[in-house]
Every structure is written in structure tokens, then in C-alpha cells.
Amino acid sequence: MIEFLSGLIEEHAFLGLFITSFLASTILPLGSEAFVVLLISRGFDTLSVIMVASIGNYLGACTTYYVGLRGRMDIIERFFSISREQLERTDKLFAKYGAFLLLLTWMPIIGDAIAATGGILKLNFKVFSFYVFIGKMARYAALSYIAVGTLASIQ
């Protein structure tokens, strides 16, 4: 069974990473960090891992932005588990920090609310994309740097 799972991971690694990263940034409360570390530990190209995870996570945030843009509070509350209170707090943070707040969409709990609020506020999609992608990529780059360093010190 372990060999089967190992083979499955090897064969569909980047697709699995993309899907996990996408879902982690939308409707499922899961993290893609473990998958990133697993692939790096298995010798997958670190830059490729960073890019696939970043793109998947970015597109997930774009989905959340779009739902916010459409004003679908029913979907936001039900499927994204974002309360009106979280959106109100995030709205205040946008008023204080502006688009720079989008750099933090990678953060657990508030990240999805930030992306949804960006849509609700009808932020320019190019600005949204720039900051969100930079934030997501920086997160995966930092995680990969730590993983590579840790793995090197163990071996």
C-alpha cells in the first residue's frame, strides 16, 4: 500500500500540489505546506514546486475574489466559512493599509476574508493579482527555503 501511494504521489505530484494549493485557498480548511515539503524531500525541483503551489493558491484566491465581487454572501458564509464579522474587520484593515493587505492572503483564518473583501470592494483585479501572487509566492519560497535547509542539515 505504501508503495502504491508513493507511486501515486510521484506520478501525479504537480497536479496534486496544484489541486491542494487551489483548494487550500478556497473552500477547504487545509494547508498545502505538507505537500510542498513532501515533494521537496522527494527531490522535486524546488522552483517548480514553488511555482505550481503559488499558481494554484493564487487561482484559489481569485475564485474567492470573484465570489466577493459578485456579492454572494450566501456562498461566502456557507462554503468559504467567512463570517460577516470577519469581512467587516477586513474592510477596516483595507481602509487602514490599502492594497498592501493583499500580501497577507496566504495567512490562515484571515487570508480568505482578505481575498473576498477585495472582491466586495471591487479592487482593481490587476492590483489584486499583483499583491496576492507576490504574497503567495513569497510564502512558498520561504517555506521551501526552510525545508531545503532543514533537509540539508538532517542529511
C-alpha positions as CSV (number, residue, x, y, z in Angstrom):
1,M,0.0,0.0,0.0
2,I,2.8,2.4,0.8
3,E,4.5,1.7,-2.5
4,F,1.2,2.4,-4.3
5,L,0.7,5.7,-2.5
6,S,4.3,6.6,-3.1
7,G,4.0,5.9,-6.8
8,L,0.8,7.8,-7.0
9,I,2.5,10.9,-5.4
10,E,5.4,10.6,-7.8
11,E,3.2,10.2,-10.9
12,H,0.7,13.0,-10.1
13,A,2.8,15.2,-7.9
14,F,2.3,18.6,-9.6
15,L,-1.4,18.0,-10.3
16,G,-1.9,17.0,-6.7
17,L,0.0,20.0,-5.4
18,F,-1.9,22.4,-7.7
19,I,-5.3,21.0,-6.6
20,T,-4.3,21.0,-2.9
21,S,-3.0,24.6,-3.2
22,F,-6.1,25.7,-5.0
23,L,-8.5,24.2,-2.5
24,A,-6.5,25.4,0.4
25,S,-7.1,28.9,-0.8
26,T,-10.9,28.4,-1.3
27,I,-13.4,26.1,0.4
28,L,-11.3,23.6,2.3
29,P,-9.6,24.4,5.6
30,L,-6.4,22.5,4.7
31,G,-2.9,23.5,4.1
32,S,-0.6,22.7,1.2
33,E,2.6,23.2,3.1
34,A,3.0,19.5,3.9
35,F,2.7,18.6,0.3
36,V,5.3,21.2,-0.6
37,V,7.7,19.8,1.9
38,L,7.0,16.2,0.8
39,L,7.8,17.0,-2.8
40,I,11.0,18.9,-1.9
41,S,12.1,16.0,0.3
42,R,11.4,13.6,-2.6
43,G,13.8,15.6,-4.8
44,F,11.3,17.5,-7.0
45,D,12.7,20.8,-8.4
46,T,12.2,23.4,-5.8
47,L,11.4,26.3,-8.2
48,S,8.8,24.2,-9.9
49,V,7.2,23.2,-6.6
50,I,7.1,26.9,-5.6
51,M,5.5,28.0,-8.9
52,V,2.9,25.3,-9.0
53,A,1.9,25.9,-5.4
54,S,1.8,29.6,-5.9
55,I,-0.3,29.5,-9.1
56,G,-2.8,27.0,-7.5
57,N,-3.1,29.1,-4.4
58,Y,-3.3,32.4,-6.4
59,L,-6.1,31.0,-8.5
60,G,-8.0,29.8,-5.4
61,A,-7.8,33.4,-4.1
62,C,-9.0,34.7,-7.4
63,T,-12.1,32.4,-7.0
64,T,-12.7,33.9,-3.6
65,Y,-12.3,37.4,-5.0
66,Y,-14.8,36.6,-7.8
67,V,-17.4,35.4,-5.3
68,G,-16.9,38.5,-3.3
69,L,-17.1,40.6,-6.5
70,R,-20.4,39.1,-7.2
71,G,-21.6,39.8,-3.7
72,R,-22.6,36.3,-3.0
73,M,-22.7,36.4,0.8
74,D,-24.6,33.2,1.0
75,I,-21.7,31.4,-0.8
76,I,-19.0,33.2,1.2
77,E,-20.6,32.3,4.5
78,R,-21.6,28.7,3.7
79,F,-18.7,27.4,1.6
80,F,-15.8,29.7,2.5
81,S,-16.6,29.8,6.2
82,I,-16.1,33.5,6.3
83,S,-18.4,35.4,8.6
84,R,-19.8,38.9,8.2
85,E,-17.8,39.9,11.2
86,Q,-14.5,38.8,9.5
87,L,-15.4,40.7,6.4
88,E,-16.2,43.8,8.5
89,R,-12.8,43.6,10.3
90,T,-11.0,43.0,7.0
91,D,-12.8,46.0,5.5
92,K,-11.4,48.2,8.3
93,L,-7.9,46.8,7.6
94,F,-8.2,47.7,4.0
95,A,-9.2,51.2,5.0
96,K,-6.0,51.4,7.1
97,Y,-3.5,49.5,4.9
98,G,-4.9,49.6,1.4
99,A,-3.9,47.1,-1.2
100,F,-0.8,46.1,0.7
101,L,-3.1,44.0,2.9
102,L,-3.4,41.6,-0.1
103,L,0.1,40.4,0.6
104,L,-1.3,38.6,3.6
105,T,-3.9,36.4,1.7
106,W,-1.7,33.4,2.5
107,M,-2.4,33.7,6.2
108,P,-4.7,31.1,7.8
109,I,-8.1,32.3,9.0
110,I,-7.9,35.9,7.6
111,G,-6.5,35.2,4.1
112,D,-9.8,34.1,2.6
113,A,-11.6,37.0,4.1
114,I,-9.0,39.4,2.7
115,A,-9.5,37.9,-0.8
116,A,-13.3,38.0,-0.5
117,T,-13.2,41.6,0.8
118,G,-11.0,42.6,-2.1
119,G,-13.8,41.4,-4.4
120,I,-16.5,43.0,-2.4
121,L,-14.6,46.3,-2.5
122,K,-14.2,45.8,-6.3
123,L,-10.5,46.3,-6.1
124,N,-8.7,46.5,-9.4
125,F,-8.1,42.9,-10.5
126,K,-4.5,43.7,-11.7
127,V,-3.6,45.3,-8.4
128,F,-5.3,42.3,-6.6
129,S,-3.4,39.8,-8.7
130,F,0.0,41.5,-8.3
131,Y,-0.1,41.7,-4.5
132,V,-1.8,38.3,-4.0
133,F,0.6,36.4,-6.3
134,I,3.7,38.1,-4.7
135,G,2.4,37.2,-1.2
136,K,1.6,33.6,-2.2
137,M,5.0,33.1,-3.9
138,A,6.9,34.7,-1.0
139,R,5.2,32.3,1.4
140,Y,6.1,29.2,-0.7
141,A,9.6,30.4,-1.3
142,A,10.2,30.9,2.4
143,L,8.7,27.6,3.2
144,S,10.8,25.9,0.6
145,Y,14.0,27.7,1.8
146,I,13.3,26.4,5.3
147,A,12.5,22.9,4.0
148,V,15.7,22.7,1.9
149,G,17.8,24.0,4.8
150,T,16.2,21.5,7.3
151,L,16.6,18.6,4.9
152,A,20.2,19.5,4.2
153,S,21.0,19.6,8.0
154,I,19.4,16.2,8.5
155,Q,21.4,14.5,5.8
